[in-house]
């Protein structure tokens, strides 16, 4: 099995606010080779690195906004988020939980820091991903998967190296709990200092690693520090990571969707005409209603 090498290492951009509650570094799409088509099916990755929000009686967040044509995945490392959508979905994403929302044909959505958490304040750390949908599923019925931390399957590594949380896809026979429309592996590698883990994905799968905590070395020679992202080349299947201190690494690998991408704001379709239709449907109220 051929070794997969590191194509590039991306440092975190200057953070920007999404609404007033999410202070994020955008990694995908970017001008550093991490554009939507190169990373497809991973078409956006925003990382809210650890940030302390002071106590407030008015929860911060993002007001009502639409989505069509893809899925949003929120991974909570620290903090709590309350969310609601126009299809009736909603709930609280606590530490270790996953919110997997299939916007598909169209949905209105809002997300805020959970009220009681906001009153206390604290450290906030999250990842939000946009996962593309193939054309045949872009106009399917919206759905929602609430994945609690205690429902996530875990693989224990040998030699007290740590564990792999399998959100989607699989790792050495341990299956992820999330259902996906195309093949995607989404893993949290939680490694102890000097712990190692090896990975094998098909060479044509687009693969990135986000170092959420600690520092790692890939294939024994490529150092990746905290809050940096490594894009793996499509030149092999196997690679390994070693933690030089206790570390958490988000490992993402997915089969490319070989279709055109037309994206504007909260809509990701295949053609400009479909984008125009999305804006028209939104303006006509076809995405439902959600009170801000």
N, C-alpha and C positions, 0 to 999 in steps of 0.2 A: 504494500500500500504506500503510495507516494506521499511525502510530507507536504503539507500546505504551508506556504510561507506568508509572512506579513507584507501586505502591499503598501500600506501607509499607516501612520499613527497620527491621529487628529487630537490636537489640544482643545480644551474648551474655549469657545468664543466668549466674548463679553456677554454677560447675562442680560436678558430683557424680560420685562414683565408681560405675562399673559393675564389679562384682567388686572386685578391688584393682589392676587393670591398665589401666583405661580412664577417664581423667579428662575428662568430656565436658560440653559445653554443649548442652542440648537446644533445638532450634529448632522441630521439628515432632514431635508436636502441641504447641501452646501456646495460651495464652489471648489472644494478640495477633493473632488472625485467621488463624493458621496451623494450624487444626484439620484432622483427618484428611479430612473430607469436602471442605473447601475446597481441600486440596492433592492429593487423590486423583488419580493413583495413588501419589503420594509420601506415605506415611502416617507415616513417622518419619524424622527426620534428627538424629543425634547427631554433634557435631563435637568431636574431641579436638584442641584447639589445641596448638601446640608446648609440650611439657612434658618436662623432663629427669627420667628415671628413673635412680637410682644403680645401680651394679653389684650383682648378687645371684646367688646360686647356686640360688635358688628362684624360678622364673619366675612373674611376676604375670599375672593374667588373670581369666577367668570360667569357672567349673566347668560341669558338665553341666547343660543346660537345654533345654527343648523349644521347638519352633516349629510352627505350622500356619497355612495359609491365605494365605501371602505369600512374598516372596523377601527375603533379606538381601544387601546389596551393601556390601562393605568396600573402600574406596579407601585405599591406603597412600601417604602422602607422605614420612614419615620413620619409621624403625623396622622391625621384622619381627615377624610374628605366625605362630605355628603353630596349626593347627586340625584338628579331627577331628569326624566325625559318624557316626551310627548306620547310615548307608547304605553306609559304607566309604569315603566321601570324606575328603580331608584333604590337607595340604601346608603349605607356608610361603608367606606373602604378604610379599614383599620390597618395597623402595621402588619405587614406580611401578606395582606390580601391583594387580590387582583380583580379589577373591573374590566370585563371584556364585552364591549358593546358593538353589535353589528348594526351600523347605521343603514347600510344597504339603500333601499329606495328613498329614504329620507326620514330624518328625525330631528326634533328640537331637543336641546340638552342644556343643562346648567350644572355647575359644580362649585361648591364652596367648602372652605374649612368647616369641619363639623363644629356645631355651636358650642358644646361644652369644652372641646379642645381649644377653640378660639379664646374662650374666657380665661383659660389657664396659660395659653401661649406655649411655645416650645419649638424644638427643632423639627424641621420639615424637609423631607427628602423623597422624591418621587421620580419615576420615569413614565412618560407617555409616548406610546408608539401608535403610528397609523399603519395598519396592515391592509394592503390593496386587495380588492376582490376581482376575480375574473369577470368579464363582460356578462356571462350568463347568470351571475349572481348579484350584479350591482343593483338590480331593481327587485330583489327579493324582499320578503317581509323583515322588518327590523326585529332583532332579538337581543337578549342580554344574558350574560353568564356571570353570576356572582360567585367568585371563587375565594372561599375563606382559607386562611393560612393552614388550619388544621386538616383541610381536605386535600392539600397538595401532596402528591406522592414524592418520596425522597429515597435517594440511593446513597447508602453509606459507603464511603471510599475506604480502601484498605489502609492499614498502617496509621490509623487515626489522622488521616489527611484532611478529613472534613466530610461534606455531603453535597449532593447535587439535588436541588429542588427542580422537579420536572413540571413546568407549567403547561407546556404543549409539546407534542412530539414524543420522543422517548430518549432514554439514556440507559444503555446496557440492559434492555428489557423492562425497565421501569417506565410506565406509560404516563403521559401528561393527562390532566383532567379536562383541559379545555378542548372543545371541538373546533376544528379549523376547516376552511373551504379548500385550501391547498396545503401541501406539506410544509410545515413550519416546526422547527425545534426552538423552544424558548426555555432556557435553563438558568437558574441562579446557582452558580458554583460558590459555595461557602467553604473556604479553605483555611485550615490552620497554618501557622507559620511553617514553612518548608513542605507543606502539603502539595501533592501533585495530582493532576487529573488529566486524562487523555480523552480526545474527542475524535469522532470519525463521521464526516458528512460527505455526501456526494460532491465531487469537485465543482459541478456547475451550480451548486447551491450558494447563494450570496450569504456571507458570514461575517459578523462583527462581534467584537467583545468590548463591553463597557466596564471599566474598572470603577465600581461603585465605592469600594473601600479598600484600603491597603495598596500594595504594589505587587506586580507579578512579572514573571519572565516567561515569554512564549518560546517554545522549542529550544530552551536552554541558552538563548542569546539575545532575544529582543525584549528590552525592558519597557514595561508599560506602567506609568505612574497613576496614582489616584486621579479620578475624574477625566481620564483620557480614554479615547476609543481607538481600537485597532481594527482596521479592515483587512481581512484575510484574502489573499489572492485566490483565484479560481484555478490553481495549478496543482492541486493534490487533494487528498481526503483527510489525512491524519495530522493532528498537531497536539501539543500538550502545553499545559500551563503549570507553573510553580509559584506559590505565594512566598515572597520574601518576608512578609509579615502577615498576620491574620488579614484575610481579604474576602471581598464579595465581588464576583464577576458575573455580569449579565451576558450570557452567551446566546446569540440569535443566529439562526441559519434557516433559510427558506428557499424553496424552488422558485426560480424566476417565473413570472407570468409573461409569456411572450406576446403581449398586446400593446398597442399604443397607449400612452398616458396623456390625458388632457386634464390639467389641474388648475384651479383658480380658487383661492381662499379655502372655504370649507367643503368644496366639491372636488372629487377626483373621478373623472369619467374617461372614456376612450376617444371622444371627438369634441371639437368646439361646439358642434350643434347640440350635443348632449349636455354640455355645460350651460348653454343658453336655456335649454329646457329646464334644467335644475333651478336656475335663478327664477325663471318664470313660475315654476310650480311653487317655489318658496314664497314668492311675492303674492301668489294667489291663495296662500294659506293651506296648501295641500300637504304640508308636513305636520299638520295638527296644531294644537295650542298648548302652550306652557306658560304659566304665569311667572314673571321675573321675580 
